[in-house]
Amino acid sequence: MAQFIIKRIIYGIIVIIGVSFLSFIVLSLAPGDDAVTILTHTFIGFDDQIYQQDVNTVTNLYSLDRPLVMQYGSWLGNAIKGDWGVSYVHNLPVWQMILGKIPYTLTLGITAFGIAFVISVPIGLYVATHRNGVVDHVSRIITIFFGSIPSFWLALVLILIFSVKLHWLPITGMGSVRHVILPCVTLMVGMIPSTLRITRSSMSEVMGQDYMVTAKSKGLTERQSVYRHALVNTLPPVITMAGLEVGHILGGSVIVETIFVWPGIGKLLYDSIISKDYPMMQGCIVTIAIGYIVSMLVVDIVTAAIDPRIRLGGGRN
């Protein structure tokens, strides 16, 4: 088990380095001059004039004239030490700002995930054991319907109904439970269909296995065979989907946080894109990648503990 975990950690580190390198290169190829961006946000005087001499000074100060590989190497070395650079716009350490936004994103995302998981998993298990019934057909229709709704459209509809028309809930900001409801529902609706589908398909596959037929032939009731044999073999795919959803919380909440002005990482990433704050963009992208890696590492450990075939090489690598 220890070897399995060490291997996954090494894979995760490689992926994070790859993501950080690609994002660094892509951001450096964006239109515009970094030196001009820094001057615009930090050093412009009352006349709002940018002179070539100032551009050259900032370029030398931030070593922007060095090859991109050397710039990335310098960034990576500092990042390992905890220095992710300084925001062009806020003139504050990137990591400090990101660290302050993480609790807000996790509060919103985990709340939505928890509610979605509690709703979708029991329904998925029920319809899998009662296939082709009324509940099964209704759940399929609902899953397709809600799975097809774009999150930005749903957010606007919820705002129009519950905030503009009924005046029940606030549109933006945070401060009370009422502020969490609309963004939480928007995220939750996007999570339920995928989790319900994977739960249903996984349980349906397990129910058709030979050992389930054998369990019933030994006199076990359907409920006993489900709880003793089917459920444990259904969990790995469901847990994997749960890990993807948790990782999705960091990156997938950009639209929701922006619409509802929720002060999380998604809103911070959006603002940094608008203002061309490249160090902040780089930091947010790497943070989102780390969130995915950590969530999937936890998933791998949990599923390997449940299913020995995974850690022994017979399952997912």
ZAMI-333495 format. One record per residue (C-alpha): residue in one letter; x, y negated, z. Coordinates in steps of 0.05 Angstrom, whole numbers, plus 5000, padded with zeros to 4 digits. Example, Ala and Ser with C-alpha at 12.3 -4.5 7.8 and 13.67 -1.06 7.14 Angstrom:
BEGIN
a524650905156;s527350215143;
//
This chain:
BEGIN
m500050005000;a505749525017;q508849654949;f502249514915;i501448854952;i508548634937;k507548784863;r501148374861;i504647784896;i510347804845;y505347814788;g501647224819;i508046814826;i509746944753;v502846724732;i503046084773;i509845904744;g507246034674;v501045614685;s505045044715;f509945054657;l504545064603;s500544514637;f506844094645;i508644154572;v501444024548;l500743404592;s507443134568;l505043194496;a498842774510;p498342114472;g501441514506;d507741344543;d508541574615;a512640954631;v507140494604;t501940884646;i506140794709;l507040054695;t499639964681;h497540264748;t503240034792;f507739464769;i503539014725;g503738284747;f498537744742;d499837634668;d498338364651;q504238374603;i508538994591;y515538854567;q520239354535;q525439214588;d520539434642;v518840054602;n526240234598;t527140114672;v521340574692;t523641094641;n530541124674;l527641084744;y523241694734;s528142054687;l522842074633;d528142074578;r530742764598;p528743394559;l522043684580;v525144334605;m529743944652;q523843514675;y519844144690;g525644464726;s526243844770;w518743854784;l518744594800;g524644524848;n521143954884;a514444314884;i517444924918;k519744444973;g512744154979;d513843524938;w508843534880;g510342824860;v506842164871;s500141944841;y500841394789;v494141094810;h493941174885;n501441144898;l500641714948;p503642414949;v499742884904;w499743464952;q497243025009;m491242794967;i489643494942;l490043775013;g484943265035;k480043474980;i480544224988;p475744265049;y470243905011;t470744364951;l470944994994;t465044755036;l460744664974;g463245264936;i463145784992;t456245565014;a453645664943;f457446314935;g454846595001;i447646454984;a448346724913;f451747354939;v446347484991;i440847404938;s443947754878;v447148374909;p440948654944;i436748524882;g441948844837;l442149464882;y434549504883;v433449454809;a438949954795;t435350474838;h428650284808;r430550214735;n425250024683;g420549794737;v416949124740;v422348824785;d427749064737;h424548734676;v423048094713;s430248054740;r432948144670;i428847564643;i430647114701;t438047304695;i438247144620;f434446494631;f438646214688;g445046494658;s443746084595;i442745414630;p448744934627;s450644684696;f450743954675;w443644004647;l441044354709;a444343824753;l440943264715;v434143614718;l434843724793;i436642984803;l430842764760;i425743194798;f428043184870;s431542504873;v428442044822;k421242294821;l420042594890;h425342214930;w426642824972;l434142884965;p440042404955;i443542404888;t450742284906;g455742284963;m455942695027;g454542615100;s448743085116;v445943755097;r441143415048;h447143175007;v449543894998;i442944194972;l442943954899;p450244094882;c449844754920;v443644984881;t446944784815;l453045214830;m448945774860;v444445854798;g450645954756;m453446494801;i447246924812;p446347214741;s453447474734;t453647784803;l446748104795;r448648394727;i455148704751;t451748984813;r446149294773;s450649594719;s455649864770;m450250194813;s446750474751;e453250794728;v454551094797;m447451364803;g448651774740;q454952114765;d455052864780;y456552784853;m450052384862;v446152964831;t449853444877;a448253014937;k440853024920;s441053774908;k443753864979;g437453555007;l439552835017;t434152325005;e435351774954;r436651265009;q441751725043;s445351884978;v445651144960;y448450925027;r453251505036;h456051594966;a453651074915;l454750424953;v462150514967;n463550664894;t459350064872;l463249564915;p469849494875;p466849174812;v462248744855;i468148514899;t472148364836;m466447924810;a466047594877;g473447434874;l472647124805;e466846704831;v470946464891;g476646284844;h471645944799;i469645484856;l476045074850;g476144994774;g468845074755;s466144544802;v469043964762;i462543804727;v458243894789;e462743484833;t463242934781;i455642884771;f454142884845;v460342464863;w462543014911;p469642844937;g472943504920;i478543754875;g474043764814;k472343024821;l479642874835;l481743244771;y476442874730;d478642194757;s485942354743;i484342544671;i480541894660;s486241474690;k491841894657;d494742054725;y499242624700;p502442824767;m495542884798;m492943284738;q498843754743;g497743844818;c490243984809;i491444484754;v496644864794;t492144854856;i486445154816;a491145694789;i493545844860;g486245904881;y484846424828;i491146814844;v489846824919;s482547034910;m484447594862;l490147814908;v485047894964;v480448264917;d485948744896;i487748894968;v480549014989;t478749444928;a485249834936;a483449975009;i476550214987;d478750614925;p485650954931;r485751074856;i487150334845;r493450294887;l495750974862;g495350744790;g488951094769;g484750464769;r485649744751;n492949514747;
//
